[in-house]
Amino acid sequence: MGPLYPEHLNPEYNLLIGFLIGIGFGFVLEASGFTNTRKLAGVFYGYDATVIKVFFTAAVTAMIGLFLMHQWGWIDIYKTFYPKTFWIPTLIGGAIMGLGFVIGGFCPGTSLSAASTGKIDAWYFIAGVFIGIFGFIFTYDFLWKNLRASGAMGKVNFPQWLGIKEGLWIFLFTVMAIASYVIYDKWVNWWKTNRLAQEDIDDLGL
Amino acid sequence: MNKTDKIILGLIFLGSIVAIFYPDTKPFRRIVQRHELLYEINKQGRYLTVDEAAQHIMEADPSYIFVDIRPPKEYAKYTINNAINVPFDSITSPSLTGLLDADVYTVVLFSNGSRKADEAWLILRSYDYHNIKVLKGGLNSWYRNILDPLPPDPKFSGKQAWKRYMFRKGAQVFFTGISPVGNKPASKPKKVAIPAVKHKKKEITGGCG
């Protein structure tokens, strides 16, 4: 898991910490309506901005928080994990994931917390996830093996890639996130008032 | 956009502005506390005996790197096989961090005696370098015990001492080229250039998809 007191805490506690964080994560997903497919898919159909709001807020808060906490000596950011970048498979995988998101209405994490609230569509979604996993395993050698290693860029992050200061990148990304949220929010309001009738909104359960 | 949204966005924006004024992140270099250092000094675990050192060199153990901290002049005259010269004055220079603070192998410091190497060890340890050891007795002990070992006193020494003597005699052949029968001149140990070792920490694995 994370670098939480590595000198004082036995690594065996990592699983326990992960378990507790997982419960908290699931709770927040459910509380913010992320187990509702109509709310999740709304970001693609243009009537709900929750997904964009939550993901950008999470990314930006974590980015600023980790950066500042590292500067203040609270956490060693070099002990956190992030994977190497392979841009081609990431692009293709992202497209497949987005397609699944639109069609199924869940992402893998939200499907699990939705399943725990007893939604039948979430159980079907999880079955689909496993079909995908096993489909990948059995076709890996002849379909995905070469693709997986293509476009390797090594372990790199945006400021390194662009060659700019980390603080400047954080600022630029934050401005981009805030702008995209404000613009999207305005568009959602326009869409709701001009394109959706009241019964549509009631039907969507928003 | 309601009031809460505006407050949150404002805070995030403020945080990002603060972030601009900070320099780029660097890995932490922890300053080791005095009591920790004192504990390690008393533990004596930092010492490597010349016998152990000889063993590692003869086995060509790649996980050990021998670092001569004497001035280059003395290093040029004689040093242990495959030892690298890092003069005492420059042990903390940033360009050598990758060499001296690599978790993947053990760095053995030595000088003529133990004292200078001990001082270097203390400095490096206080900057939280790991896997640093000191050759006990330094080159003096190396010369007395490995290059020119004396047989143990037959009256007072047991089997163990003779075994050690036999090992040292073997090591003497290895390091000096003096054969047990007859004397051949000792060949000078080869000098090696400092390998370009990058700072390679253990990679952290984990995370989720």
Interface residues (C-beta under 8 A of the other chain):
Chain A: M1 K53 T57 V60 T61 I64 G65 F67 L68 H70 Q71 G73 D76 I77 Y78 K79 T80 F81 Y82 P83 P108 P159 K165 E166 G167 L168 I170 F171 F173 T174 V175 A177 I178 Y181 V182 D185
Chain B: M1 D5 I8 L9 I12 F13 G15 S16 I17 V18 A19 I20 F21 Y22 P23 D24 T25 P27 F28 K201 I204 T205 G206 G207 G209
